[in-house]
Every structure is written in structure tokens, then in C-alpha cells.
Amino acid sequence: MATQGSGPLGQMADGEQLNADEIETDGAVNITVDGTVTPGENVTITALLDGEPVRFAEVSVNGEDAYETDENGSVVATVPDDDEFEVEVEAEREGELEISLEDDEDEEATVDDDDVETEAGDEDESLDLSVDGTVSADENVTITATHAEYPVAGAAVSLNGEYVGETDSNGTIMVTIPDAEEFEVEVEYEVEGELEIPLESDEEDDGDDADDEGQIDLIVEGTLEPGENLSVTALDADGNPISNATVSVNDETLGETGVDGTLTVEIPDDDELEIEVTHEDRDAELTVDFEDAEDEHDSDDEDGDYDDEGDEKADDDDEDDEESDN
């Protein structure tokens, strides 16, 4: 799925402030939110592609294009007063480099400024390309793609119209010069991702005050992928850790939370992840439906995109309004 790399997933349930009944992700970009997702609060949004930051990408919140990620792929945004918190991240850049090869095999080809051409109309959307090595037939050269002086990882590279691979974390790729009259390099970087978190309405909030003492809030940190470890933390309405709470994963009891209210669990290799935490007369549940990501690479269009959809919910079920002990 799209959630790659490790890091905080954000506070998934925080009493009356957030009722994350369903969290949906889509696209190759892994989007994480760090902070309390409630209207008026500031949260940190981070976008990664295969563990590398998606730098200087456009970020829209609920359809408003008001933000741009920094060199770390992060941006601070304010949660709007709306029914949901929807984040979209997009970045599209391209560059082209053309070199005419010398007819004389004994003479090394040179690169002039006139040989370099970028196709993007906006300078902010163009890639800077450079070639390191001897540009002559059958020689290996290293191509480097940068944007705003930062390496661009995961960009699709084509040589004389044929896809040859993607740039690595350093923004580089090694290619072999073809035996042709011209050496043409095209580099395309196009990524997108989306994250949706429904928020509680004010009417729903009004009915929660009486249940505060009996609720369990869950905080989940880690990578939402089968085989990875998740840190599950149970808190009461005041934000205090709940120790000795029973944690079950897919109906299997794995243990109890410690004095810090936390237990580390392993995600089973299954289509669904269901975490249930119970303590005396209160409980909370979080569910994620996994859908296999499809990595589509071909010689005509290599952008590294794949789809991911997940449904995540955290429901608080309280029977005893008078229970306040941890």
C-alpha cells in the first residue's frame, strides 16, 4: 500500500476532537499527518515517495491550493472547520537534454548550453539535467536530475524514446550511449497522493461530554503494512495512559498495555487489520482494510504510481459513565 517508510500516523482518535471513522489514502505518495486533527489546529503534513521527501510539491487542503512542501517534504497546515480533512499532494516536472554525437568515433562529443532543453513551461516545474562521462557510442554515463539544487528520486528516464529506468535517491542513473546520431534524454517526475479523514460535526460533539470518563482514545504509530510493527497507545479522556488494557489484533489477544499505555504489535499478513483495546467497561476499535498496491511500470509510461485505498476507523464504545480509573 501507499504507506511506506516509518513515522507517526497522527492522532487517529482524540475523543470529541476527532472521530476517524474512515481514513482513505490513494496514490503512490505516502502522506502522514502529525498532530491533533481537529478544526483550527495546526498539523504537520509530510509527503514521501519510496522513503524520499516529495519536495516543493503543491498541497491542497479541502480543495484549497494554499501550501507547498519544503525540502523535507513537509508543511504545516491548519485543519479547516469542515466535515472532513482532505489532503492532496501533487508534483509534476520534466526535463529534456539533447546532444548531437560526433561522426568521428575518435573524437569525444561535447555538451553546449544550447544542447539542453527543458519542456516545462514554468521554471518551477522544470528539471535540471547533467551528464557525467564520455558522451560517445557504447560508453556509460551518469545522468543527474535536480530541482532547486535538490536531487530528484523516482523520476522516469527515457533514452532516445526508450524507457531505461528511474533515478535513485541521489537523483542519478547510469545509462549506455547508443550508437546513433543523437543522444536524447527525457526525464519525467509525476507523483500524487490523497488522504481523507472525516471529522465529527458539532452536533455529534454535543453528545460526547457525558461519555468522556468512559472512553479510550487510541494513538497508532508505525507503518500500515503486513509484517510491520505498530505501537498502539491507549489514553483516557484526560490524555493519561491506560495501563493493563487488553489489546487484540484480528480477534487474537496479544497482550496488555504497559505503564505508558503502549503495546507493540505485529500486523498480520491478512486483508484486514482490526485492533481492539478493552479496559474494564470501556473499549475502542480501529480497523484498516488493505488493498494490494499495483506497481505499473512499462516502457511508455513509468511514473512509479500505484493505488492504495484503506478504510480506518476508531470507535469508542462506553457503557459506564462513572468509570474514571485507569
C-alpha positions as CSV (number, residue, x, y, z in Angstrom):
1,M,0.0,0.0,0.0
2,A,1.0,3.6,-0.3
3,T,2.1,3.9,3.3
4,Q,5.8,3.4,3.1
5,G,8.6,4.3,5.5
6,S,8.1,4.7,9.2
7,G,6.8,7.7,11.2
8,P,3.9,8.9,13.2
9,L,0.5,8.4,11.5
10,G,-1.1,11.2,13.5
11,Q,-3.6,11.0,16.4
12,M,-6.3,8.8,15.0
13,A,-8.8,9.2,17.8
14,D,-8.9,12.0,20.3
15,G,-12.3,11.9,22.0
16,E,-14.7,14.7,20.9
17,Q,-12.0,16.3,18.8
18,L,-11.7,13.6,16.2
19,N,-13.8,10.6,15.2
20,A,-11.7,9.0,12.4
21,D,-14.4,6.6,11.2
22,E,-12.8,6.2,7.8
23,I,-9.3,7.1,6.6
24,E,-8.7,6.8,2.9
25,T,-5.4,7.0,1.0
26,D,-4.8,7.0,-2.7
27,G,-1.7,7.3,-4.9
28,A,1.9,6.4,-4.7
29,V,2.8,9.2,-2.3
30,N,2.8,8.3,1.4
31,I,1.1,11.1,3.3
32,T,1.3,11.3,7.0
33,V,-0.3,13.8,9.4
34,D,1.4,14.6,12.8
35,G,-0.8,16.4,15.3
36,T,-4.4,16.5,16.5
37,V,-6.7,16.6,13.5
38,T,-9.4,18.9,14.8
39,P,-10.7,22.2,13.3
40,G,-8.5,25.2,14.0
41,E,-5.4,23.1,15.0
42,N,-2.1,23.1,13.1
43,V,-0.8,19.8,11.9
44,T,2.4,18.8,10.0
45,I,1.8,17.1,6.7
46,T,4.7,15.1,5.3
47,A,4.8,13.5,1.8
48,L,7.2,10.7,0.9
49,L,7.8,8.7,-2.2
50,D,9.7,5.4,-1.6
51,G,11.0,7.0,1.6
52,E,12.3,10.1,-0.1
53,P,10.8,13.5,0.5
54,V,8.5,15.0,-2.2
55,R,10.0,18.5,-2.2
56,F,8.2,21.7,-3.3
57,A,5.0,19.9,-4.2
58,E,1.6,21.6,-4.3
59,V,-0.5,20.7,-1.2
60,S,-4.2,21.4,-1.2
61,V,-6.4,21.1,1.9
62,N,-10.1,20.6,1.2
63,G,-9.6,21.8,-2.4
64,E,-7.7,25.0,-1.5
65,D,-4.2,25.2,-3.0
66,A,-2.6,27.1,-0.2
67,Y,0.6,25.2,0.7
68,E,3.9,23.8,-0.6
69,T,6.1,21.2,0.9
70,D,9.7,22.2,2.0
71,E,13.0,20.4,1.3
72,N,11.9,17.8,3.8
73,G,8.6,17.1,2.1
74,S,6.7,18.7,5.0
75,V,4.4,21.6,5.5
76,V,2.4,23.0,8.4
77,A,-1.3,23.4,7.7
78,T,-4.4,24.4,9.6
79,V,-7.3,22.0,9.8
80,P,-10.4,23.7,8.4
81,D,-13.7,23.8,10.1
82,D,-15.4,21.3,7.9
83,D,-16.9,17.8,7.8
84,E,-13.6,16.2,6.6
85,F,-9.9,16.9,6.3
86,E,-8.8,16.1,2.8
87,V,-5.1,16.5,1.7
88,E,-3.9,16.3,-1.9
89,V,-0.3,16.3,-2.9
90,E,0.9,16.8,-6.5
91,A,4.2,17.3,-8.2
92,E,4.8,17.2,-11.9
93,R,8.2,18.2,-13.5
94,E,10.1,17.2,-16.6
95,G,13.4,18.0,-18.4
96,E,15.0,17.1,-21.7
97,L,18.6,17.0,-22.8
98,E,19.8,16.6,-26.4
99,I,23.3,16.0,-27.6
100,S,24.4,15.6,-31.2
101,L,27.1,12.8,-31.3
102,E,30.2,13.4,-33.4
103,D,30.6,11.3,-36.5
104,D,34.3,10.8,-35.7
105,E,34.4,7.9,-33.3
106,D,37.9,9.1,-32.0
107,E,36.5,12.5,-31.0
108,E,34.6,12.9,-27.8
109,A,31.2,14.7,-28.0
110,T,30.8,17.9,-26.1
111,V,27.8,19.4,-24.3
112,D,26.9,23.0,-25.0
113,D,24.3,25.1,-23.3
114,D,22.3,25.1,-26.5
115,D,22.1,21.3,-26.3
116,V,20.0,21.4,-23.1
117,E,16.2,22.0,-23.4
118,T,13.5,21.8,-20.7
119,E,9.9,21.1,-21.8
120,A,8.1,22.5,-18.8
121,G,6.7,26.0,-19.4
122,D,7.1,27.1,-15.8
123,E,10.7,27.2,-14.4
124,D,9.3,25.9,-11.1
125,E,8.2,22.7,-12.9
126,S,11.4,22.0,-14.8
127,L,14.2,19.6,-14.0
128,D,17.9,20.4,-14.4
129,L,19.8,17.6,-16.1
130,S,23.5,17.0,-16.3
131,V,25.7,14.2,-17.8
132,D,28.9,13.0,-16.3
133,G,31.2,10.8,-18.5
134,T,32.3,10.4,-22.1
135,V,29.4,11.0,-24.4
136,S,30.2,8.7,-27.3
137,A,28.7,5.4,-28.5
138,D,28.7,2.4,-26.2
139,E,30.2,4.5,-23.3
140,N,28.5,4.6,-19.9
141,V,27.5,8.0,-18.5
142,T,25.7,9.1,-15.3
143,I,22.7,11.4,-15.7
144,T,21.7,13.5,-12.7
145,A,18.3,15.2,-12.3
146,T,17.8,18.0,-9.8
147,H,15.2,20.6,-8.9
148,A,16.1,23.7,-6.9
149,E,19.5,22.1,-6.4
150,Y,18.0,19.0,-4.7
151,P,18.2,15.5,-6.2
152,V,15.0,14.1,-7.7
153,A,14.5,10.5,-6.9
154,G,12.0,8.2,-8.6
155,A,11.9,10.1,-11.9
156,A,11.3,8.1,-15.1
157,V,14.2,8.3,-17.6
158,S,14.0,7.6,-21.3
159,L,16.9,7.4,-23.7
160,N,16.1,8.1,-27.4
161,G,12.5,7.4,-26.7
162,E,13.0,4.2,-24.8
163,Y,12.4,3.9,-21.0
164,V,15.6,2.8,-19.2
165,G,14.8,3.2,-15.5
166,E,14.3,5.6,-12.6
167,T,16.7,7.9,-10.8
168,D,17.9,6.7,-7.4
169,S,17.9,8.6,-4.1
170,N,20.8,10.7,-5.4
171,G,18.8,11.7,-8.5
172,T,21.2,9.7,-10.7
173,I,21.0,6.9,-13.2
174,M,23.7,5.2,-15.3
175,V,23.0,4.6,-19.0
176,T,24.9,3.5,-22.1
177,I,25.2,5.9,-25.0
178,P,23.5,4.3,-28.1
179,D,25.2,4.1,-31.5
180,A,23.1,6.8,-33.0
181,E,23.4,10.3,-34.4
182,E,21.8,11.9,-31.4
183,F,21.7,11.3,-27.6
184,E,18.3,12.4,-26.3
185,V,17.4,12.1,-22.6
186,E,13.9,12.7,-21.3
187,V,13.2,12.7,-17.5
188,E,9.7,12.9,-16.1
189,Y,8.7,13.2,-12.4
190,E,5.0,13.0,-11.7
191,V,3.6,11.9,-8.4
192,E,0.3,12.4,-6.5
193,G,-1.4,11.2,-3.3
194,E,-4.5,11.8,-1.3
195,L,-5.5,11.4,2.3
196,E,-9.1,11.8,3.7
197,I,-10.1,11.9,7.3
198,P,-13.8,12.6,8.2
199,L,-14.3,14.9,11.2
200,E,-17.0,15.0,13.8
201,S,-19.7,17.6,13.4
202,D,-20.7,19.9,16.2
203,E,-23.9,18.0,16.7
204,E,-22.1,14.8,17.3
205,D,-19.7,16.6,19.7
206,D,-22.5,17.7,21.9
207,G,-23.4,14.1,22.9
208,D,-19.8,13.2,23.8
209,D,-19.3,15.1,27.0
210,A,-21.2,12.6,29.2
211,D,-19.0,9.8,27.8
212,D,-15.6,11.3,28.4
213,E,-14.9,9.4,31.6
214,G,-15.5,6.0,30.0
215,Q,-13.7,6.5,26.7
216,I,-10.5,5.1,25.3
217,D,-8.5,7.1,22.8
218,L,-6.1,5.2,20.5
219,I,-2.8,6.5,19.0
220,V,-1.2,4.3,16.4
221,E,2.3,4.8,15.2
222,G,4.2,2.8,12.6
223,T,3.9,1.5,9.0
224,L,0.5,0.2,8.0
225,E,1.8,-2.8,6.1
226,P,1.6,-6.6,6.8
227,G,4.6,-7.8,8.7
228,E,5.5,-4.3,10.1
229,N,5.3,-3.4,13.8
230,L,2.7,-0.9,15.2
231,S,2.9,0.9,18.5
232,V,-0.7,1.0,20.0
233,T,-1.2,3.5,22.8
234,A,-4.4,3.8,24.9
235,L,-5.3,7.1,26.6
236,D,-8.2,8.2,28.8
237,A,-10.2,11.4,28.2
238,D,-7.6,13.5,30.0
239,G,-4.8,12.1,27.9
240,N,-3.4,9.8,30.6
241,P,-2.0,6.4,29.6
242,I,-4.3,3.4,30.4
243,S,-2.2,0.5,31.7
244,N,-3.2,-3.2,31.7
245,A,-5.6,-2.6,28.8
246,T,-6.1,-5.8,26.7
247,V,-5.0,-5.5,23.1
248,S,-6.4,-7.8,20.4
249,V,-5.4,-8.0,16.8
250,N,-7.8,-9.7,14.4
251,D,-9.6,-11.4,17.4
252,E,-6.3,-12.7,18.8
253,T,-5.3,-11.4,22.2
254,L,-1.6,-10.2,22.1
255,G,-1.1,-8.7,25.5
256,E,-1.7,-5.8,27.7
257,T,-0.5,-2.2,27.6
258,G,2.3,-1.2,30.0
259,V,2.5,1.7,32.4
260,D,2.9,4.1,29.4
261,G,-0.4,2.7,27.9
262,T,1.5,1.2,25.0
263,L,1.9,-2.2,23.4
264,T,3.8,-3.0,20.2
265,V,2.1,-5.5,17.9
266,E,2.9,-7.0,14.5
267,I,0.5,-6.5,11.6
268,P,-0.7,-10.0,10.4
269,D,-0.5,-11.0,6.7
270,D,-4.2,-10.5,6.1
271,D,-6.6,-8.4,4.1
272,E,-7.8,-6.5,7.2
273,L,-6.3,-5.2,10.3
274,E,-8.6,-4.9,13.3
275,I,-7.2,-3.6,16.6
276,E,-9.4,-3.8,19.7
277,V,-8.4,-2.4,23.1
278,T,-10.5,-3.1,26.2
279,H,-10.2,-2.0,29.8
280,E,-12.9,-2.8,32.3
281,D,-16.2,-1.4,30.9
282,R,-14.7,0.6,28.1
283,D,-13.2,-0.3,24.7
284,A,-12.0,1.2,21.4
285,E,-11.6,-0.3,18.0
286,L,-9.6,0.6,14.9
287,T,-10.0,-1.2,11.5
288,V,-7.9,-0.9,8.3
289,D,-8.8,-2.7,5.0
290,F,-5.7,-3.4,2.9
291,E,-5.8,-3.4,-0.9
292,D,-2.8,-4.8,-2.8
293,A,-0.8,-2.0,-4.4
294,E,-0.2,-2.3,-8.1
295,D,3.2,-1.1,-9.4
296,E,2.7,-0.3,-13.0
297,H,6.0,0.1,-15.0
298,D,6.2,0.0,-18.8
299,S,8.4,1.5,-21.5
300,D,5.7,4.0,-22.4
301,D,4.8,5.5,-19.1
302,E,6.9,4.9,-16.0
303,D,5.9,7.2,-13.1
304,G,6.1,4.7,-10.2
305,D,2.4,5.3,-9.3
306,Y,0.3,2.7,-7.6
307,D,-3.0,2.8,-5.9
308,D,-3.8,2.3,-2.3
309,E,-7.1,2.5,-0.6
310,G,-7.6,1.9,3.1
311,D,-10.5,2.3,5.5
312,E,-9.6,3.0,9.0
313,K,-11.9,3.6,11.9
314,A,-11.7,4.2,15.6
315,D,-15.0,3.8,17.5
316,D,-15.4,4.5,21.2
317,D,-18.0,2.3,23.0
318,D,-18.7,3.3,26.5
319,E,-21.2,1.7,28.9
320,D,-20.1,3.1,32.3
321,D,-20.2,6.9,32.5
322,E,-18.9,6.8,36.1
323,E,-15.7,4.8,35.4
324,S,-12.6,7.1,35.7
325,D,-9.9,4.9,37.0
326,N,-7.0,3.8,34.7
